[in-house]
């Protein structure tokens, strides 16, 4: 099933690279990617559209893996970074850099990473009660996310108008106006964080059995959980730094991946592919439903995620 998701991502990427004001046929897209394109197709495919597609795939993969980690740790389908506050922490860190420090790409990246990790540690410590239980982690995270939302609104209300315009677009979650200079940071971050997450899969799968069973199997429960929290937050923060807080991808991608694969365990790789597919598809739709304008991708994912959340809550109630 993971292979099928990869194939769908590739097909959708080829379509996205060819559709636009400069139309390029799928075979010409492939030829251009292989280095045999014309000057016009090189400009349309390689310069204009390929960076956006790569960022969408990398950001979606990072969010999908992050969501899988936290849903597995909390043993709760609502235990994703954008519900339990880690995404808001990264948003606060990025906003502080944009509104106070000028907002360079490196600064926003470091601010988002720092804000996400600090928030994760705060939630972890506040949720500690002879260990960290999944339900307590979710409840504390929801409370912290509410506080951070208030902080974010305060920062925007008291900022300069020019900074507010830029921050508002970033807050929605957008891939607009992103180029090759934005590709490499997220690729490097994913190349670092991805293996660290995969290295912790064995602990993650054992922790799903419960703390007592994990301890009996030789896992250092709290140390392993803290490692996974920090690395999972880093993945979420890396995605947020580049594209802003894209809503609901980390919530929906792991659950959809599990329903497709029907495999036990956290399913990090299927979640990564599903996250990449969701962001890529949402961005493709968002570019074409607003006529001459372009909607931020976060608007499309929020619409999808809101419908999914309503369905999930109704299913849980039943």
Buried (B, 14 or more C-beta within 10 A) or exposed (E): BBEEBBEBBEEBBBEBBBBBEEEBEEEBBBBBBEEEBEEEBBBBBBEBBBBBBBBBBBBBBBBBBBBBBBBBBBBBBBBBBBBBBBBBBBBBBBBBBBBEEEBEEEBBBBBBBBBBBBBBBBBBEBBBEEEBBBEBBBBBBBBBBEBBBEBBEEBBEEBEEEBBEBBBBBBBBBBBEBEEEBBEBBBEBBEEBBEBBBEBBEBBBBBBEEBEEBBEEEBEBBEBBBBBBBBBBBBBBBBBBBBBBBBBBBBBBBBBBBEBBEEEBBBBBBBBBBBBBBBBBBBBBBBEEEEEEBBBBBBBBBBBBEEBBEEBEEEEEE
